[in-house]
Amino acid sequence: MKESKLQETFHELMEQHGNKANYDINVANMATVISYDAKRHVADVQPSVSDAGGQDDVGVINECPVLYPCYAVDELRDEIIKLADGNLKQLNKRETMKVGATVYIVFNDRDLDNFSGTGTYTKLVTAHIALMTP
Protein backbone atom coordinates (compact mmCIF):
# COMPACT_ATOMS: atom_id res chain seq x y z
CA MET A 1 0.00 0.00 0.00
CA LYS A 2 2.83 2.38 0.88
CA GLU A 3 4.50 1.75 -2.50
CA SER A 4 1.23 2.49 -4.30
CA LYS A 5 0.93 5.88 -2.54
CA LEU A 6 4.54 6.69 -3.46
CA GLN A 7 3.85 5.80 -7.10
CA GLU A 8 0.69 7.91 -7.08
CA THR A 9 2.54 10.90 -5.59
CA PHE A 10 5.38 10.51 -8.10
CA HIS A 11 2.87 10.30 -10.96
CA GLU A 12 1.11 13.49 -9.77
CA LEU A 13 4.43 15.30 -9.43
CA MET A 14 5.51 14.31 -12.95
CA GLU A 15 2.11 15.32 -14.36
CA GLN A 16 2.34 18.75 -12.72
CA HIS A 17 5.89 19.18 -14.03
CA GLY A 18 4.77 18.20 -17.54
CA ASN A 19 1.83 20.61 -17.43
CA LYS A 20 4.11 23.47 -16.33
CA ALA A 21 6.65 22.62 -19.03
CA ASN A 22 3.92 22.62 -21.67
CA TYR A 23 2.64 25.97 -20.38
CA ASP A 24 6.12 27.50 -20.57
CA ILE A 25 6.79 26.39 -24.15
CA ASN A 26 5.61 28.95 -26.72
CA VAL A 27 5.94 28.11 -30.37
CA ALA A 28 3.05 30.14 -31.78
CA ASN A 29 0.26 32.54 -30.84
CA MET A 30 -2.53 34.53 -32.43
CA ALA A 31 -1.86 38.28 -32.62
CA THR A 32 -3.24 41.55 -34.00
CA VAL A 33 -1.27 43.69 -36.47
CA ILE A 34 -0.53 47.09 -34.89
CA SER A 35 1.47 48.46 -37.84
CA TYR A 36 2.66 47.04 -41.15
CA ASP A 37 5.48 48.22 -43.45
CA ALA A 38 4.52 46.89 -46.89
CA LYS A 39 7.86 47.90 -48.43
CA ARG A 40 10.02 46.07 -45.89
CA HIS A 41 7.43 43.35 -45.13
CA VAL A 42 7.66 43.68 -41.35
CA ALA A 43 4.86 44.15 -38.84
CA ASP A 44 4.48 45.16 -35.22
CA VAL A 45 2.05 42.76 -33.55
CA GLN A 46 0.24 42.48 -30.22
CA PRO A 47 -0.11 38.84 -29.13
CA SER A 48 -3.72 38.05 -28.22
CA VAL A 49 -2.93 35.60 -25.43
CA SER A 50 -3.92 36.64 -21.92
CA ASP A 51 -4.35 34.70 -18.73
CA ALA A 52 -5.40 35.38 -15.15
CA GLY A 53 -1.96 34.46 -13.79
CA GLY A 54 -0.20 37.05 -15.92
CA GLN A 55 2.50 34.62 -17.05
CA ASP A 56 1.65 35.06 -20.73
CA ASP A 57 0.98 38.80 -20.74
CA VAL A 58 3.08 40.10 -23.60
CA GLY A 59 3.72 43.56 -25.02
CA VAL A 60 3.97 44.49 -28.68
CA ILE A 61 6.52 42.51 -30.67
CA ASN A 62 8.24 44.82 -33.16
CA GLU A 63 9.37 44.24 -36.74
CA CYS A 64 8.23 40.66 -37.19
CA PRO A 65 9.21 39.44 -40.66
CA VAL A 66 6.13 38.71 -42.78
CA LEU A 67 6.35 35.57 -44.88
CA TYR A 68 5.85 35.88 -48.64
CA PRO A 69 2.51 34.01 -48.83
CA CYS A 70 1.00 36.57 -46.43
CA TYR A 71 1.57 39.56 -48.69
CA ALA A 72 1.82 37.91 -52.13
CA VAL A 73 -1.96 37.91 -52.61
CA ASP A 74 -2.07 41.66 -51.92
CA GLU A 75 0.70 42.33 -54.43
CA LEU A 76 -0.87 40.07 -57.06
CA ARG A 77 -4.28 41.72 -56.63
CA ASP A 78 -2.65 45.18 -57.03
CA GLU A 79 -0.90 44.03 -60.21
CA ILE A 80 -4.13 42.58 -61.66
CA ILE A 81 -6.04 45.81 -60.95
CA LYS A 82 -3.22 47.88 -62.45
CA LEU A 83 -3.11 45.85 -65.68
CA ALA A 84 -6.82 45.02 -65.92
CA ASP A 85 -9.37 46.00 -68.53
CA GLY A 86 -13.14 46.10 -68.16
CA ASN A 87 -14.72 44.45 -65.13
CA LEU A 88 -11.40 43.40 -63.60
CA LYS A 89 -10.58 47.09 -63.14
CA GLN A 90 -13.40 47.15 -60.54
CA LEU A 91 -11.77 44.56 -58.26
CA ASN A 92 -11.87 45.48 -54.60
CA LYS A 93 -8.36 45.89 -53.18
CA ARG A 94 -9.21 43.97 -49.92
CA GLU A 95 -5.76 43.95 -48.37
CA THR A 96 -4.88 40.86 -46.36
CA MET A 97 -1.92 42.35 -44.48
CA LYS A 98 -3.16 45.48 -42.74
CA VAL A 99 -3.51 47.09 -39.34
CA GLY A 100 -6.11 45.20 -37.32
CA ALA A 101 -5.63 41.88 -39.15
CA THR A 102 -5.53 38.76 -37.00
CA VAL A 103 -2.35 36.83 -37.70
CA TYR A 104 -0.61 33.70 -36.52
CA ILE A 105 2.89 34.35 -35.18
CA VAL A 106 5.46 31.57 -35.07
CA PHE A 107 8.50 31.66 -32.79
CA ASN A 108 11.76 30.27 -34.12
CA ASP A 109 13.89 28.42 -31.60
CA ARG A 110 17.12 29.95 -32.92
CA ASP A 111 18.50 33.26 -34.21
CA LEU A 112 18.02 33.67 -37.97
CA ASP A 113 20.31 36.67 -38.46
CA ASN A 114 22.69 34.66 -40.61
CA PHE A 115 19.94 33.14 -42.81
CA SER A 116 20.02 34.75 -46.26
CA GLY A 117 16.82 33.19 -47.60
CA THR A 118 18.56 30.33 -49.40
CA GLY A 119 20.97 27.60 -48.48
CA THR A 120 22.02 26.61 -44.99
CA TYR A 121 22.60 28.70 -41.88
CA THR A 122 24.10 28.26 -38.43
CA LYS A 123 21.66 28.06 -35.52
CA LEU A 124 22.46 30.61 -32.84
CA VAL A 125 21.00 31.09 -29.36
CA THR A 126 18.32 33.83 -29.44
CA ALA A 127 14.84 33.56 -30.94
CA HIS A 128 12.98 35.53 -33.61
CA ILE A 129 9.45 35.22 -34.83
CA ALA A 130 7.80 35.04 -38.19
CA LEU A 131 4.34 36.18 -39.06
CA MET A 132 1.67 34.43 -41.05
CA THR A 133 -1.90 35.32 -41.71
CA PRO A 134 -4.32 32.50 -40.92
Number of C-alpha atoms within 10 A of each C-alpha: 6 7 8 9 10 11 12 12 12 12 12 12 12 12 12 12 12 12 11 11 10 10 11 11 8 12 11 15 15 18 23 20 21 17 18 21 15 14 6 10 17 18 24 20 27 22 22 16 12 11 8 7 7 9 10 15 12 12 10 13 16 15 19 19 18 22 14 11 10 17 18 13 15 18 14 11 15 17 11 14 16 11 9 13 10 6 8 12 12 10 12 10 11 11 14 17 24 18 16 14 18 21 22 18 24 17 14 15 15 14 16 18 13 11 12 9 8 6 6 9 13 11 14 12 9 11 13 16 21 17 27 21 18 11
